[in-house]
Amino acid sequence: MARVLLTGAAGRVGTAILGGIGADHDWRLLDREPPTGDLADYEYYVADITDEEALQSAMEDIDVVVHLAGDPRPEAPWDSVLANNIDGTHAVYEAAVEQGVEKVAFASSNHAVGAYETDRKPHIYRTESDYRLDGSELPRPKNVYGVSKAAGETLGRYYHDMHGLSVVNVRIGNLTKGHPPVDYERGQAMWLSYRDCAHLFDRCIRADYRYEIVYGISDNDRKYYSIERARDVLGYQPQDDSAEHD
Amino acid sequence: MARVLLTGAAGRVGTAILGGIGADHDWRLLDREPPTGDLADYEYYVADITDEEALQSAMEDIDVVVHLAGDPRPEAPWDSVLANNIDGTHAVYEAAVEQGVEKVAFASSNHAVGAYETDRKPHIYRTESDYRLDGSELPRPKNVYGVSKAAGETLGRYYHDMHGLSVVNVRIGNLTKGHPPVDYERGQAMWLSYRDCAHLFDRCIRADYRYEIVYGISDNDRKYYSIERARDVLGYQPQDDSAEHD
């Protein structure tokens, strides 16, 4: 079993991951909120994501970091994303290098590329469109939250190139529990089911890779993000499709 | 004459620009250091680049901002580039939107893409190589200074897409006065002469564009950065070539 540190464990993505693969790895959790419910059963660090000392301690003997911590709000103000998302991600990578962590999976976001849609919606949200973003494109954020996620991806590039960490950035789509968003074409096109989310991060923990940017969505019939790279490099095999819930 | 605010005016790039086109525009200067020498002849603001109030005041009735301010050291530590380069560039764009500025030319850097060279040097520094970066590639910084410059480029993308500013990012090469670096192939390949630097930023002030990433180098015989985009979009016509100084 891989020894995995999950930052931001108490958030929505963390909940999806632990719900699916909580028994499959040797987890250590970190969040700035104290544990509630099932989270209390895990080894747990309560710390801010910019707390370098806590990060060093939390990463001792860790193989893989799944880094979710940060302000998750698309409308988050600059000062918050600067501190929590940009500075926080830098702190995670610094500690990872110091502690000899092998891999980091970073929760990036569809918001890193949201402005590609501006002139193309709603057409690209529909099945007849073959427009695809594949992760090789430059960021185009629609908000400063997206700017901060793009900066996190570039930090990962630096730590891969110069410090040898394996890094995968997952541009997470619209994660909802049970069924895809209703009456929201964009959300249906980028839907990520809870079980596909858990499986995708399981592949991020197990697969071999160097530096990757992949899209984290289910195998939706209507999509404008390619999942080919996640399939090829990570072995991602999504089971859900928002069209099957119409 | 365009009304231009030059931030970081007292630095090396500012000196090259004002030395070449100091009489061609209606300049206002900003630097955290007080003016010395000829700089005292200009309207001049002494302020930190994160000082939002000073930026608002300095941008009143300004058409174009040439944003050079920031920690210029490739080896600068994270805390400095986070504050001066990332937060500072955000502050500049916020003030520019508020004050109705039309264009921002941002001093990005070759360090935003320095790690592309890692497995390819010294071959790509030589005339027989046709390897070219053209500005469409994702950032690959070799240092956190380069990470900060890439983040500045992404901020520009956001302010262009969502706030309508015209933005050009100039990935400045190796700017030296008089002659190119001696016995330094990399520096010769990315040499930017003072007069080509001034001319390039003159084109950034005068040309029409939307969002661009261009390389700022002279027309060096040995080069691995393309200057085609700067020629096509900005009308850049460099006069110097490091090979003519061997």
Chai-1 contact restraints between the chains, C-beta under 6 A:
chainA,res_idxA,chainB,res_idxB,connection_type,confidence,min_distance_angstrom,max_distance_angstrom,comment,restraint_id
A,W78,B,H90,contact,1.0,0.0,6.0,A-B,restraint_1
A,L82,B,D87,contact,1.0,0.0,6.0,A-B,restraint_2
A,D87,B,L82,contact,1.0,0.0,6.0,A-B,restraint_3
A,H90,B,W78,contact,1.0,0.0,6.0,A-B,restraint_4
A,A115,B,D161,contact,1.0,0.0,6.0,A-B,restraint_5
A,P139,B,T154,contact,1.0,0.0,6.0,A-B,restraint_6
A,R140,B,R157,contact,1.0,0.0,6.0,A-B,restraint_7
A,P141,B,Y158,contact,1.0,0.0,6.0,A-B,restraint_8
A,V147,B,T154,contact,1.0,0.0,6.0,A-B,restraint_9
A,V147,B,L155,contact,1.0,0.0,6.0,A-B,restraint_10
A,V147,B,Y158,contact,1.0,0.0,6.0,A-B,restraint_11
A,A150,B,T154,contact,1.0,0.0,6.0,A-B,restraint_12
A,A151,B,A151,contact,1.0,0.0,6.0,A-B,restraint_13
A,T154,B,P139,contact,1.0,0.0,6.0,A-B,restraint_14
A,T154,B,V147,contact,1.0,0.0,6.0,A-B,restraint_15
A,T154,B,A150,contact,1.0,0.0,6.0,A-B,restraint_16
A,L155,B,V147,contact,1.0,0.0,6.0,A-B,restraint_17
A,R157,B,R140,contact,1.0,0.0,6.0,A-B,restraint_18
A,Y158,B,P141,contact,1.0,0.0,6.0,A-B,restraint_19
A,Y158,B,V147,contact,1.0,0.0,6.0,A-B,restraint_20
A,D161,B,A115,contact,1.0,0.0,6.0,A-B,restraint_21
